[in-house]
Structures are given as structure tokens and as C-alpha cells.
């Protein structure tokens, strides 16, 4: 999920040769994300696209791990404690 989106975003930015300030590129990247990740990240000031991508990867990994743990029958408290 994360890696495919990021790879496609980087390809499009490189092919279009967008000349925007870093904040505008961050906003474009955020707007294409899963609404759960977008909601979490849009509440923070993210100064660079590389930091945005790193934060997105962390959120994505957390969400995927949470779903796996929920599938195993762990409740919310047990997930937080892991």
C-alpha cells in the first residue's frame, strides 16, 4: 500500500517536473493517502516530503500491524501494550 503509492507519486512528480515549494508537494502527497493516515498526518506540520513519507510508512506499518493483531483476537488495550 504505502510503497506502491509512494513509488507512483515519485514517478509522477519526476515526469511532470513540478516546480513547487516543499509544503505544496507535501500537501499533494498527503491528499492522495488513505483517509485514516491522512487524518493522522494532516494534524502535524511536516516540513519535508521525505519526513512525510517516513511518517506515512510508520502509520501504514502500525495500521497493518493493528489489523493483523485484531485478526488474532487481541483487543485495543492488548494492541497498545505490544
Backbone torsions as a table, in degrees:
resi	resn	phi	psi	omega
1	UNK	NA	-62.8	-177.8
2	UNK	-63.0	-50.4	-173.3
3	UNK	-65.5	-36.6	179.1
4	UNK	-65.8	-45.2	-179.8
5	UNK	-63.3	-46.0	-178.1
6	UNK	-63.7	-42.3	178.6
7	UNK	-62.5	-44.6	179.5
8	UNK	-65.5	-40.7	178.2
9	UNK	-61.2	-47.4	179.2
10	UNK	-61.2	-39.7	178.5
11	UNK	-63.5	-46.8	-179.7
12	UNK	-63.4	-43.7	179.7
13	UNK	-61.8	-41.9	-179.9
14	UNK	-67.5	-41.3	-178.1
15	UNK	-71.4	-34.9	-178.1
16	UNK	-83.6	-21.9	-179.2
17	UNK	57.9	55.1	-179.6
18	UNK	-68.6	131.5	176.9
19	UNK	-113.3	80.7	-179.7
20	UNK	-124.6	161.3	175.3
21	UNK	-71.5	158.8	-175.5
22	UNK	-54.7	-41.5	-179.4
23	UNK	-60.3	-38.1	179.6
24	UNK	-68.1	-38.9	178.3
25	UNK	-66.4	-40.2	177.5
26	UNK	-60.0	-45.6	-179.8
27	UNK	-62.5	-42.5	178.1
28	UNK	-60.4	-42.5	179.4
29	UNK	-64.1	-46.9	-178.8
30	UNK	-61.3	-39.2	-176.1
31	UNK	-65.1	-20.2	179.7
32	UNK	-93.9	0.5	-175.8
33	UNK	-80.9	163.4	169.6
34	UNK	-51.2	139.5	-174.4
35	UNK	-61.6	-30.3	178.3
36	UNK	-67.6	-47.6	179.8
37	UNK	-66.9	-43.2	178.9
38	UNK	-56.9	-45.3	179.8
39	UNK	-59.8	-41.2	179.3
40	UNK	-68.2	-45.3	-174.1
41	UNK	-80.1	-28.1	-176.7
42	UNK	-69.1	-12.6	178.4
43	UNK	-83.9	-4.0	-177.0
44	UNK	-114.4	151.2	170.5
45	UNK	-84.3	119.6	-178.7
46	UNK	-115.9	110.4	-170.6
47	UNK	-76.6	-19.4	-176.7
48	UNK	-142.6	157.2	179.9
49	UNK	-67.7	-34.5	179.2
50	UNK	-66.4	-40.2	176.5
51	UNK	-66.5	-38.4	177.6
52	UNK	-61.0	-44.6	179.6
53	UNK	-66.0	-38.5	177.0
54	UNK	-64.6	-43.0	178.9
55	UNK	-66.0	-37.9	178.0
56	UNK	-63.3	-43.2	179.0
57	UNK	-60.8	-43.3	178.8
58	UNK	-62.2	-45.9	178.8
59	UNK	-62.6	-43.8	179.9
60	UNK	-61.4	-45.1	178.5
61	UNK	-63.1	-40.1	179.1
62	UNK	-63.8	-46.4	-179.1
63	UNK	-62.6	-44.7	179.0
64	UNK	-62.9	-41.6	178.1
65	UNK	-64.9	-38.3	179.3
66	UNK	-64.2	-43.5	179.6
67	UNK	-63.7	-40.3	178.9
68	UNK	-63.7	-44.1	-179.2
69	UNK	-67.2	-36.0	177.4
70	UNK	-67.4	-36.6	176.5
71	UNK	-63.4	-27.1	178.4
72	UNK	-82.3	-3.3	176.9
73	UNK	92.4	13.8	178.0
74	UNK	-82.3	143.1	178.3
75	UNK	-87.1	176.1	-175.6
76	UNK	-58.2	-43.7	-179.9
77	UNK	-62.0	-42.6	-179.4
78	UNK	-66.8	-33.6	178.1
79	UNK	-66.8	-44.3	-179.6
80	UNK	-63.6	-35.9	-176.6
81	UNK	-74.0	-17.0	-177.7
82	UNK	-74.7	NA	NA
